[in-house]
């Protein structure tokens, strides 16, 4: 079982959205894509943004980084080209 839950991660990813705006994350798919992209970055050599990452797998690190707001999921209008 994934801890934290998808709903917790979605709430954190959408925490900066102001009332009346569309949420950045609207599905589990967005969470999966964002954390898998970050896990690939860690595998490629990027340093983890959490302290206790030594004995964790890259995907677990990415999920924890999102949960602790160390990384942010950007909406379509915020992403780089």
mmCIF file of the C-alpha atoms, coordinates in Angstrom:
data_MODEL
# 
_entry.id   MODEL 
# 
loop_
_atom_site.group_PDB 
_atom_site.id 
_atom_site.type_symbol 
_atom_site.label_atom_id 
_atom_site.label_alt_id 
_atom_site.label_comp_id 
_atom_site.label_asym_id 
_atom_site.label_entity_id 
_atom_site.label_seq_id 
_atom_site.pdbx_PDB_ins_code 
_atom_site.Cartn_x 
_atom_site.Cartn_y 
_atom_site.Cartn_z 
_atom_site.occupancy 
_atom_site.B_iso_or_equiv 
_atom_site.pdbx_formal_charge 
_atom_site.auth_seq_id 
_atom_site.auth_comp_id 
_atom_site.auth_asym_id 
_atom_site.auth_atom_id 
_atom_site.pdbx_PDB_model_num 
ATOM 1  C CA . UNK A 1 1  ? 0.000   0.000  0.000   1.00 0.00 ? 1  UNK A CA 1 
ATOM 2  C CA . UNK A 1 2  ? 1.241   3.450  -0.882  1.00 0.00 ? 2  UNK A CA 1 
ATOM 3  C CA . UNK A 1 3  ? 1.738   5.778  2.029   1.00 0.00 ? 3  UNK A CA 1 
ATOM 4  C CA . UNK A 1 4  ? 0.889   8.594  1.855   1.00 0.00 ? 4  UNK A CA 1 
ATOM 5  C CA . UNK A 1 5  ? -2.305  7.971  -0.076  1.00 0.00 ? 5  UNK A CA 1 
ATOM 6  C CA . UNK A 1 6  ? -3.006  9.351  -3.542  1.00 0.00 ? 6  UNK A CA 1 
ATOM 7  C CA . UNK A 1 7  ? -5.644  11.658 -2.097  1.00 0.00 ? 7  UNK A CA 1 
ATOM 8  C CA . UNK A 1 8  ? -3.091  13.079 0.380   1.00 0.00 ? 8  UNK A CA 1 
ATOM 9  C CA . UNK A 1 9  ? -0.586  13.655 -2.428  1.00 0.00 ? 9  UNK A CA 1 
ATOM 10 C CA . UNK A 1 10 ? -3.244  15.282 -4.613  1.00 0.00 ? 10 UNK A CA 1 
ATOM 11 C CA . UNK A 1 11 ? -4.217  17.612 -1.769  1.00 0.00 ? 11 UNK A CA 1 
ATOM 12 C CA . UNK A 1 12 ? -0.585  18.632 -1.254  1.00 0.00 ? 12 UNK A CA 1 
ATOM 13 C CA . UNK A 1 13 ? 0.001   19.151 -4.990  1.00 0.00 ? 13 UNK A CA 1 
ATOM 14 C CA . UNK A 1 14 ? -3.098  21.354 -5.179  1.00 0.00 ? 14 UNK A CA 1 
ATOM 15 C CA . UNK A 1 15 ? -2.453  23.265 -1.952  1.00 0.00 ? 15 UNK A CA 1 
ATOM 16 C CA . UNK A 1 16 ? -1.192  26.383 -3.782  1.00 0.00 ? 16 UNK A CA 1 
ATOM 17 C CA . UNK A 1 17 ? -4.252  26.593 -6.039  1.00 0.00 ? 17 UNK A CA 1 
ATOM 18 C CA . UNK A 1 18 ? -6.418  29.586 -5.259  1.00 0.00 ? 18 UNK A CA 1 
ATOM 19 C CA . UNK A 1 19 ? -10.177 29.321 -4.984  1.00 0.00 ? 19 UNK A CA 1 
ATOM 20 C CA . UNK A 1 20 ? -11.841 29.328 -8.385  1.00 0.00 ? 20 UNK A CA 1 
ATOM 21 C CA . UNK A 1 21 ? -8.756  28.044 -10.254 1.00 0.00 ? 21 UNK A CA 1 
ATOM 22 C CA . UNK A 1 22 ? -8.502  24.578 -11.748 1.00 0.00 ? 22 UNK A CA 1 
ATOM 23 C CA . UNK A 1 23 ? -6.512  22.123 -9.635  1.00 0.00 ? 23 UNK A CA 1 
ATOM 24 C CA . UNK A 1 24 ? -3.037  21.274 -10.946 1.00 0.00 ? 24 UNK A CA 1 
ATOM 25 C CA . UNK A 1 25 ? -3.564  17.577 -10.237 1.00 0.00 ? 25 UNK A CA 1 
ATOM 26 C CA . UNK A 1 26 ? -6.921  16.085 -11.127 1.00 0.00 ? 26 UNK A CA 1 
ATOM 27 C CA . UNK A 1 27 ? -6.105  12.371 -11.234 1.00 0.00 ? 27 UNK A CA 1 
ATOM 28 C CA . UNK A 1 28 ? -3.854  9.651  -9.883  1.00 0.00 ? 28 UNK A CA 1 
ATOM 29 C CA . UNK A 1 29 ? -2.220  9.513  -13.292 1.00 0.00 ? 29 UNK A CA 1 
ATOM 30 C CA . UNK A 1 30 ? -0.690  12.976 -12.738 1.00 0.00 ? 30 UNK A CA 1 
ATOM 31 C CA . UNK A 1 31 ? 0.801   11.837 -9.416  1.00 0.00 ? 31 UNK A CA 1 
ATOM 32 C CA . UNK A 1 32 ? 2.212   8.677  -11.010 1.00 0.00 ? 32 UNK A CA 1 
ATOM 33 C CA . UNK A 1 33 ? 3.737   10.579 -13.943 1.00 0.00 ? 33 UNK A CA 1 
ATOM 34 C CA . UNK A 1 34 ? 5.297   13.270 -11.721 1.00 0.00 ? 34 UNK A CA 1 
ATOM 35 C CA . UNK A 1 35 ? 6.799   10.867 -9.199  1.00 0.00 ? 35 UNK A CA 1 
ATOM 36 C CA . UNK A 1 36 ? 8.097   8.506  -11.896 1.00 0.00 ? 36 UNK A CA 1 
ATOM 37 C CA . UNK A 1 37 ? 9.755   11.427 -13.697 1.00 0.00 ? 37 UNK A CA 1 
ATOM 38 C CA . UNK A 1 38 ? 11.412  12.507 -10.447 1.00 0.00 ? 38 UNK A CA 1 
ATOM 39 C CA . UNK A 1 39 ? 12.498  8.915  -9.732  1.00 0.00 ? 39 UNK A CA 1 
ATOM 40 C CA . UNK A 1 40 ? 14.182  8.770  -13.151 1.00 0.00 ? 40 UNK A CA 1 
ATOM 41 C CA . UNK A 1 41 ? 16.003  12.026 -12.330 1.00 0.00 ? 41 UNK A CA 1 
ATOM 42 C CA . UNK A 1 42 ? 17.278  10.492 -9.081  1.00 0.00 ? 42 UNK A CA 1 
ATOM 43 C CA . UNK A 1 43 ? 18.401  7.344  -10.917 1.00 0.00 ? 43 UNK A CA 1 
ATOM 44 C CA . UNK A 1 44 ? 20.233  9.577  -13.415 1.00 0.00 ? 44 UNK A CA 1 
ATOM 45 C CA . UNK A 1 45 ? 22.205  11.188 -10.606 1.00 0.00 ? 45 UNK A CA 1 
ATOM 46 C CA . UNK A 1 46 ? 20.156  14.063 -9.155  1.00 0.00 ? 46 UNK A CA 1 
ATOM 47 C CA . UNK A 1 47 ? 20.582  14.383 -5.408  1.00 0.00 ? 47 UNK A CA 1 
ATOM 48 C CA . UNK A 1 48 ? 17.570  13.459 -3.269  1.00 0.00 ? 48 UNK A CA 1 
ATOM 49 C CA . UNK A 1 49 ? 15.930  16.404 -1.519  1.00 0.00 ? 49 UNK A CA 1 
ATOM 50 C CA . UNK A 1 50 ? 15.211  14.485 1.693   1.00 0.00 ? 50 UNK A CA 1 
ATOM 51 C CA . UNK A 1 51 ? 17.675  13.557 4.435   1.00 0.00 ? 51 UNK A CA 1 
ATOM 52 C CA . UNK A 1 52 ? 16.982  9.852  5.005   1.00 0.00 ? 52 UNK A CA 1 
ATOM 53 C CA . UNK A 1 53 ? 17.168  8.685  1.387   1.00 0.00 ? 53 UNK A CA 1 
ATOM 54 C CA . UNK A 1 54 ? 20.082  6.248  1.740   1.00 0.00 ? 54 UNK A CA 1 
ATOM 55 C CA . UNK A 1 55 ? 18.104  3.025  2.115   1.00 0.00 ? 55 UNK A CA 1 
ATOM 56 C CA . UNK A 1 56 ? 15.069  3.953  -0.003  1.00 0.00 ? 56 UNK A CA 1 
ATOM 57 C CA . UNK A 1 57 ? 14.241  3.224  -3.617  1.00 0.00 ? 57 UNK A CA 1 
ATOM 58 C CA . UNK A 1 58 ? 14.068  6.171  -6.056  1.00 0.00 ? 58 UNK A CA 1 
ATOM 59 C CA . UNK A 1 59 ? 10.267  6.054  -6.359  1.00 0.00 ? 59 UNK A CA 1 
ATOM 60 C CA . UNK A 1 60 ? 9.844   6.075  -2.572  1.00 0.00 ? 60 UNK A CA 1 
ATOM 61 C CA . UNK A 1 61 ? 12.159  9.069  -2.394  1.00 0.00 ? 61 UNK A CA 1 
ATOM 62 C CA . UNK A 1 62 ? 10.148  10.886 -5.080  1.00 0.00 ? 62 UNK A CA 1 
ATOM 63 C CA . UNK A 1 63 ? 6.848   10.221 -3.290  1.00 0.00 ? 63 UNK A CA 1 
ATOM 64 C CA . UNK A 1 64 ? 8.283   11.468 0.001   1.00 0.00 ? 64 UNK A CA 1 
ATOM 65 C CA . UNK A 1 65 ? 9.700   14.568 -1.701  1.00 0.00 ? 65 UNK A CA 1 
ATOM 66 C CA . UNK A 1 66 ? 6.240   15.381 -3.071  1.00 0.00 ? 66 UNK A CA 1 
ATOM 67 C CA . UNK A 1 67 ? 4.603   14.694 0.297   1.00 0.00 ? 67 UNK A CA 1 
ATOM 68 C CA . UNK A 1 68 ? 7.058   17.008 2.075   1.00 0.00 ? 68 UNK A CA 1 
ATOM 69 C CA . UNK A 1 69 ? 6.594   19.708 -0.611  1.00 0.00 ? 69 UNK A CA 1 
ATOM 70 C CA . UNK A 1 70 ? 10.233  19.468 -1.700  1.00 0.00 ? 70 UNK A CA 1 
ATOM 71 C CA . UNK A 1 71 ? 9.071   19.149 -5.311  1.00 0.00 ? 71 UNK A CA 1 
ATOM 72 C CA . UNK A 1 72 ? 6.095   20.730 -7.040  1.00 0.00 ? 72 UNK A CA 1 
ATOM 73 C CA . UNK A 1 73 ? 3.914   19.553 -9.906  1.00 0.00 ? 73 UNK A CA 1 
ATOM 74 C CA . UNK A 1 74 ? 3.515   22.333 -12.457 1.00 0.00 ? 74 UNK A CA 1 
ATOM 75 C CA . UNK A 1 75 ? 0.330   22.851 -14.420 1.00 0.00 ? 75 UNK A CA 1 
ATOM 76 C CA . UNK A 1 76 ? 0.283   23.022 -18.206 1.00 0.00 ? 76 UNK A CA 1 
ATOM 77 C CA . UNK A 1 77 ? 0.464   26.810 -18.179 1.00 0.00 ? 77 UNK A CA 1 
ATOM 78 C CA . UNK A 1 78 ? 3.489   26.787 -15.819 1.00 0.00 ? 78 UNK A CA 1 
ATOM 79 C CA . UNK A 1 79 ? 5.595   24.119 -17.508 1.00 0.00 ? 79 UNK A CA 1 
ATOM 80 C CA . UNK A 1 80 ? 8.718   24.927 -19.462 1.00 0.00 ? 80 UNK A CA 1 
ATOM 81 C CA . UNK A 1 81 ? 8.854   24.352 -23.218 1.00 0.00 ? 81 UNK A CA 1 
# 
